[in-house]
Amino acid sequence: MAIVEVSIVPLGTGTTSLSPFVAACEKELRENSGDLKYELTPMGTIIEGDLDEIFKLIRRLHEVPFKNGAERVSTSIKIDDRRDKPGSMEQKVKSVEDKLK
């Protein structure tokens, strides 16, 4: 299972406010994430699940700002695809928290 962080930034919108575009992407996530687990963060979105399905979803998300008036979109993707043992978003955070005790 992969854990992916994605940040989609619309450019050429005529405003510095991004929240309408983030909300539109969040709506797309809610309607089309299927079995993928995701979490909105202040700087991007974390998605957990099958990597091929995540890529399909990211492709859809990349188009959302264009549909909402952006003239250019910059999408950054960071992938953690560990195959030696199962992992999850919660497990990664718990591992660090356990070391802080």
C-alpha positions in Angstrom: 0.0 0.0 0.0 1.3 3.4 -0.9 1.0 6.7 1.0 1.1 9.7 -1.3 1.2 13.4 -0.6 -0.2 15.6 -3.3 -0.3 19.4 -3.6 -2.2 21.0 -6.4 -1.5 24.7 -6.9 -3.5 26.8 -9.5 -1.7 29.6 -11.1 -3.0 32.5 -13.2 -6.2 32.9 -11.1 -6.1 36.6 -10.5 -6.2 36.1 -6.7 -3.9 34.9 -3.9 -6.7 32.9 -2.3 -6.6 29.2 -3.0 -9.4 27.9 -0.7 -12.1 27.9 -3.4 -9.8 25.6 -5.5 -8.9 23.4 -2.5 -12.6 23.1 -1.8 -13.3 22.0 -5.4 -10.6 19.4 -5.1 -12.0 18.2 -1.8 -15.4 17.8 -3.4 -13.8 15.7 -6.2 -12.1 13.6 -3.5 -15.3 13.0 -1.6 -17.2 12.0 -4.7 -14.5 9.9 -6.4 -12.0 8.5 -3.9 -13.6 5.0 -3.9 -11.7 2.8 -1.4 -8.8 5.2 -1.0 -8.3 6.8 2.3 -7.3 10.5 2.4 -6.6 13.3 4.7 -6.7 17.0 3.9 -3.8 18.9 5.6 -2.9 22.6 5.6 -0.3 22.1 2.9 -1.7 19.3 0.7 -3.6 16.0 0.9 -2.3 12.6 2.0 -3.8 9.6 0.1 -3.4 6.0 1.1 -4.1 2.9 -1.0 -3.3 1.2 -4.3 -0.8 3.3 -6.2 -2.5 2.8 -9.6 -5.8 4.0 -8.1 -4.1 7.0 -6.5 -2.5 8.0 -9.8 -5.9 7.9 -11.5 -7.4 10.1 -8.7 -4.5 12.6 -8.9 -5.1 12.9 -12.6 -8.7 13.8 -11.9 -7.7 16.3 -9.2 -5.1 17.9 -11.4 -7.9 18.9 -13.8 -10.2 20.5 -11.2 -8.5 23.9 -11.0 -8.6 24.2 -14.8 -12.3 23.5 -14.7 -12.6 26.3 -12.1 -10.8 29.0 -14.1 -7.0 28.4 -13.5 -4.8 29.0 -16.5 -1.9 26.9 -15.2 -1.7 24.2 -12.5 1.4 22.9 -10.7 1.0 19.5 -9.1 3.6 18.0 -6.7 3.6 14.4 -5.7 5.6 12.6 -3.0 5.3 8.8 -2.8 6.1 6.4 0.1 5.6 2.9 -1.3 6.9 0.5 1.3 6.7 -3.2 0.3 8.5 -5.0 3.1 5.7 -4.7 5.6 2.2 -3.2 5.8 2.0 0.5 6.7 -0.5 3.2 7.1 -0.7 6.9 7.8 -1.6 6.2 11.4 1.3 3.7 11.7 3.8 6.2 10.5 2.7 8.8 13.0 2.5 6.3 15.9 6.0 5.1 15.2 7.4 8.6 15.7 5.2 9.2 18.8 6.3 5.9 20.3 9.9 7.1 20.0 9.1 10.4 21.8 8.0 8.6 25.0 
